[in-house]
């Protein structure tokens, strides 16, 4: 059989049997439905060979479609089914319709729910990434793990010094955790027990920072070994505010850019579009949806802070949004709007496969501290975050 595309347009009337799968690490609960409501239910070991043999033996000559929830078991089952010519939808758990009054949950009922929604055309598959994007995603997740653990070690060090009434060494903005500060922390006067705990926390910080750097080098090496990743990363880094870390994370999460239909889809995927509850003539919009990868969205917003310093056009756009809102929330509203505007540029450079060119404006002046809406401490934290994600 000819392999089908990873995300084909699914039309239920073109198929005879609809198989809903509830997959865990040891077994697969399968529920088969046809258009007349006839059903078969079974439980098999978590091996695609068993599932394929069952389908070939019990539904010969019939068109069978599969669906299961995205989860910790990954995409191997999807790959095995599509390689044999069967369409397989991988649905996000939050996007599978569920009856509000349902109070019983079992593997069999979950597979039945998936099969019924598949037959009704109510399921939408995620974009299943190919192998190179999956590998890149592993590396990105590993680096983020080390970065989070390093940040946790920093917080524990500060908490320990605060508890012991020991002043943290002074340092200029953006270099609070430089080598000189680490050396001062290693020589602080304190009790033996506090010194032991502080040394262990410093060792944990240095370990996670070094591993994060090693993983960053591995990400760069991996992207250089893949022509498409290297090319697309270069296009993304031509956009002001987007460095290699943000560019690689975008590629890892977006996957094949050819599957992006429009910029609205990309903005919604990154969670920077507003919530909306409108009816009739009443239009009510709220905060952003915050859907998708929160770490990527945070990096995008940090990139937006860097972008308004580098790009005069974005800086003036930030000012226009800033002056439309009350001062306490103006900076937050404006920088989120800038991050949403960045998604337009991301979509454009990927689909047009070209570098972004800055349109200079001579009348644009740098932002003041009042316009950023950030106190000095927050300005320092933003500088550290931008440096970390560059």
C-alpha positions in Angstrom: 0.0 0.0 0.0 1.2 3.6 -0.7 2.1 5.5 2.4 -0.3 8.4 3.1 0.8 11.9 4.1 1.3 12.5 7.8 -1.6 15.0 8.0 -4.1 14.3 5.2 -7.5 15.9 4.9 -9.7 13.4 6.6 -13.2 12.9 5.2 -15.2 10.3 7.2 -17.5 9.2 4.4 -14.5 7.9 2.5 -13.8 5.2 5.1 -15.7 2.1 6.2 -14.2 1.4 9.7 -13.2 3.9 12.4 -10.8 2.7 15.0 -10.4 4.6 18.3 -7.2 3.7 20.2 -6.4 4.3 23.8 -2.7 3.7 24.1 -0.6 3.2 27.3 2.9 1.8 27.8 1.8 -1.9 27.9 -1.4 -2.2 25.8 -3.8 -0.7 23.3 -7.5 -0.6 23.8 -9.1 -0.5 20.4 -12.7 0.2 19.5 -14.0 -0.3 15.9 -17.1 1.3 14.5 -18.7 1.4 11.1 -21.4 3.8 9.7 -24.2 1.6 10.9 -23.0 1.6 14.5 -21.7 -2.0 14.5 -18.8 -2.3 16.9 -15.9 -4.5 18.0 -13.9 -3.9 21.1 -10.6 -5.5 22.1 -7.4 -5.0 24.1 -4.0 -6.0 22.6 -0.3 -5.7 23.6 1.3 -2.4 22.7 2.7 -3.6 19.4 1.6 -2.3 16.1 2.0 -5.7 14.5 -0.8 -7.1 16.5 -3.1 -4.3 15.6 -2.3 -4.5 11.9 -2.8 -8.2 11.8 -6.2 -7.9 13.5 -7.3 -5.3 11.0 -6.1 -7.2 8.0 -7.8 -10.4 9.2 -11.2 -8.9 10.4 -11.7 -6.0 7.9 -10.3 -7.3 4.6 -11.0 -5.0 1.7 -12.4 -2.2 3.9 -11.0 1.2 4.4 -9.9 1.7 8.0 -9.0 5.0 9.7 -7.3 5.3 13.1 -7.0 7.9 15.8 -5.5 8.2 19.2 -4.5 10.8 21.7 -1.1 12.5 21.7 0.8 11.4 24.8 3.9 9.9 26.3 4.0 7.0 23.9 5.0 9.3 21.1 4.5 8.8 17.4 5.8 5.3 16.7 2.3 3.8 16.4 1.4 6.6 14.0 4.5 5.9 11.9 3.8 2.2 11.7 0.1 2.7 10.7 0.8 5.4 8.0 3.7 3.4 6.6 1.1 0.6 5.8 -1.2 3.1 4.0 -3.7 3.7 6.9 -4.6 7.3 7.8 -4.0 7.9 11.5 -5.0 11.1 13.4 -3.1 12.1 16.5 -5.4 14.4 18.4 -4.5 16.7 21.3 -6.3 15.5 24.5 -7.8 19.0 25.2 -9.4 19.1 21.7 -11.3 15.8 22.0 -15.0 16.5 22.7 -16.2 15.0 26.0 -19.8 14.8 27.4 -20.0 17.1 30.4 -22.0 14.6 32.4 -19.6 11.7 31.9 -18.4 10.4 35.3 -16.8 7.1 34.4 -13.5 6.8 32.6 -11.9 3.6 31.4 -9.6 2.7 28.5 -12.5 1.1 26.7 -14.7 4.2 27.1 -11.9 6.5 26.0 -11.3 4.4 22.8 -15.0 4.4 22.1 -15.2 8.2 22.5 -12.3 8.6 20.0 -13.9 6.2 17.5 -17.2 8.0 17.7 -15.6 11.5 17.2 -13.5 10.1 14.4 -16.6 8.8 12.6 -18.3 12.2 13.2 -15.4 14.2 11.8 -14.9 16.0 15.0 -11.2 15.2 15.5 -8.4 17.4 14.2 -4.9 15.9 14.0 -1.9 17.7 15.3 1.0 18.2 12.9 3.1 15.1 13.5 6.7 16.1 13.1 9.2 14.1 11.0 12.2 12.5 12.6 14.6 15.5 12.3 12.2 17.8 14.0 11.5 15.3 16.7 15.3 14.9 17.4 15.6 18.7 17.5 12.7 18.9 20.0 14.5 16.4 22.3 17.6 18.6 22.3 15.6 21.8 23.0 13.7 20.1 25.8 17.0 18.9 27.3 18.5 22.4 27.2 15.4 23.9 28.8 15.6 21.3 31.6 19.2 22.3 32.4 18.3 26.0 32.2 15.4 25.6 34.6 17.5 23.6 37.1 20.2 26.3 36.9 17.6 28.9 37.6 16.3 26.9 40.5 19.8 26.6 42.0 20.2 30.4 41.7 17.0 30.9 43.6 18.0 28.5 46.3 21.4 30.3 46.7 19.6 33.6 47.1 17.1 32.1 49.6 19.9 30.6 51.7 21.8 33.9 51.9 18.6 35.8 52.7 17.8 33.3 55.5 21.3 33.7 56.9 21.3 37.5 56.5 24.3 37.4 54.2 24.4 40.1 51.5 24.6 38.9 47.9 27.7 40.2 46.1 27.1 43.3 44.2 27.3 43.2 40.4 26.2 45.3 37.4 23.0 44.6 35.6 23.2 41.6 33.4 26.2 40.0 35.1 24.8 39.0 38.5 26.0 35.5 38.0 29.4 36.2 36.4 32.6 34.3 37.2 33.7 37.1 39.6 30.4 36.8 41.5 30.7 33.0 41.7 34.2 33.4 43.2 32.9 35.8 45.8 30.1 33.4 46.7 32.7 30.6 47.2 34.7 32.8 49.6 31.8 34.2 51.7 32.2 34.0 55.5 29.7 31.6 57.0 29.3 28.6 59.2 30.6 25.1 58.1 27.1 23.8 57.5 26.0 26.8 55.5 29.3 26.7 53.5 28.7 23.0 52.7 25.1 23.7 51.5 26.2 26.8 49.5 29.0 24.8 47.9 26.7 22.1 46.8 24.2 24.6 45.3 27.1 26.3 43.5 28.3 23.0 42.2 24.7 22.2 41.0 24.6 25.6 39.3 27.9 25.2 37.5 26.9 21.6 36.4 23.6 22.7 34.9 25.1 25.7 33.2 27.9 23.6 31.7 25.4 21.0 30.5 23.1 23.7 29.0 26.1 25.0 27.1 27.0 21.5 25.9 23.5 21.0 24.7 23.4 24.3 22.9 26.5 23.2 21.0 24.8 19.9 20.2 21.8 21.9 18.9 24.0 24.0 16.6 25.8 20.9 15.3 22.5 19.1 14.7 21.1 22.1 12.7 24.3 22.5 10.7 23.9 18.8 9.7 20.4 19.3 8.3 20.3 21.7 5.3 16.6 22.7 5.8 17.0 23.4 9.5 20.1 25.4 8.9 18.5 27.4 6.1 15.3 28.1 8.0 17.2 29.0 11.2 19.1 31.5 9.2 16.0 33.1 7.9 14.5 33.3 11.4 17.6 34.8 12.9 17.5 37.6 10.3 14.4 38.9 12.2 15.4 41.4 15.0 15.0 39.9 18.4 15.3 36.3 17.3 18.6 34.5 18.2 19.6 31.0 17.6 18.0 29.5 20.7 14.6 31.0 19.9 14.9 30.1 16.2 15.8 26.5 16.9 12.9 26.2 19.5 10.5 27.7 16.9 11.6 25.2 14.3 11.3 22.3 16.8 7.8 23.2 17.8 6.4 24.3 14.4 7.9 21.4 12.5 7.4 21.4 8.8 6.6 25.1 8.0 4.8 24.0 4.8 1.9 22.8 7.0 1.2 26.3 8.4 -1.8 27.6 6.5 -1.7 31.2 7.6 -0.3 33.5 10.2 -3.4 33.3 12.4 -2.8 29.6 12.8 0.8 30.3 13.9 -0.2 33.0 16.3 -2.9 30.7 17.8 -0.4 27.9 18.1 2.0 30.1 20.0 -0.8 31.3 22.3 -0.5 35.0 21.6 -4.0 35.7 20.3 -6.7 37.1 22.6 -9.5 35.0 24.1 -12.9 36.0 22.8 -16.4 35.6 24.0 -18.6 37.5 21.5 -22.2 37.1 20.6 -24.4 39.3 18.4 -23.2 42.9 18.5 -21.3 42.4 21.7 -17.6 41.8 21.3 -15.6 40.8 24.4 -11.9 40.0 24.1 -9.7 39.1 27.0 -6.1 38.2 27.7 -4.1 35.9 25.4 -5.0 32.3 25.3 -1.5 31.1 26.5 -2.0 27.8 24.6 0.9 25.7 23.4 4.4 25.7 24.7 4.8 28.2 27.5 8.6 28.1 27.4 8.5 29.0 23.7 6.0 31.8 24.3 8.2 33.2 27.1 11.2 33.2 24.8 9.2 34.9 22.1 8.2 37.7 24.5 11.8 38.1 25.6 12.8 38.3 21.9 10.2 41.0 21.5 11.9 43.1 24.2 15.2 42.7 22.2 13.4 43.5 18.9 12.0 46.9 20.0 15.6 47.9 20.8 16.9 46.8 17.4 14.1 47.6 15.0 12.8 51.2 14.7 9.5 50.1 13.1 8.7 47.7 16.0 9.7 50.4 18.5 7.2 52.8 17.1 4.6 50.1 17.0 5.3 49.4 20.7 4.8 53.1 21.5 1.5 53.3 19.6 0.1 50.3 21.6 1.6 51.6 24.8 -0.2 54.9 24.7 -3.6 53.3 24.0 -3.7 51.6 27.5 -3.6 52.7 31.1 0.0 52.9 32.4 -0.1 50.0 34.8 -0.8 47.5 32.0 0.4 49.4 29.0 3.9 47.8 28.8 2.5 44.3 29.0 -0.2 44.9 26.4 2.3 46.5 24.1 5.0 43.8 24.3 2.5 41.0 23.7 1.3 42.9 20.6 4.9 43.1 19.5 5.4 39.4 20.0 2.2 38.8 17.9 3.6 41.0 15.2 6.8 38.9 15.3 4.7 35.8 14.4 3.8 37.6 11.1 7.5 38.0 10.3 8.2 34.4 11.3 5.4 33.2 8.9 6.6 35.4 6.1 10.3 34.5 6.1 9.5 30.8 6.4 7.0 30.7 3.6 8.9 33.1 1.3 12.2 31.4 2.2 14.1 34.7 2.5 15.8 36.9 5.0 14.0 39.7 6.7 15.1 43.2 5.9 14.7 46.0 8.4 13.0 49.2 7.2 15.0 52.0 9.0 13.2 55.0 10.5 15.5 57.9 11.3 12.9 59.7 13.6 12.7 56.8 16.1 14.4 57.4 19.4 15.2 54.8 22.1 12.6 53.9 24.6 12.8 55.4 28.0 12.6 53.4 31.2 9.1 54.8 31.8 7.9 53.6 28.4 9.1 50.1 29.1 7.1 50.1 32.3 9.8 48.2 34.1 11.6 49.1 37.3 15.4 48.7 37.4 15.3 45.2 38.8 12.9 43.9 36.1 15.1 45.6 33.5 18.1 43.7 34.8 16.1 40.4 34.7 15.0 41.0 31.1 18.6 41.7 30.1 19.7 38.4 31.7 16.9 36.5 30.0 17.6 37.9 26.5 21.3 37.1 26.9 20.4 33.5 28.0 18.2 33.0 24.9 20.4 34.6 22.4 
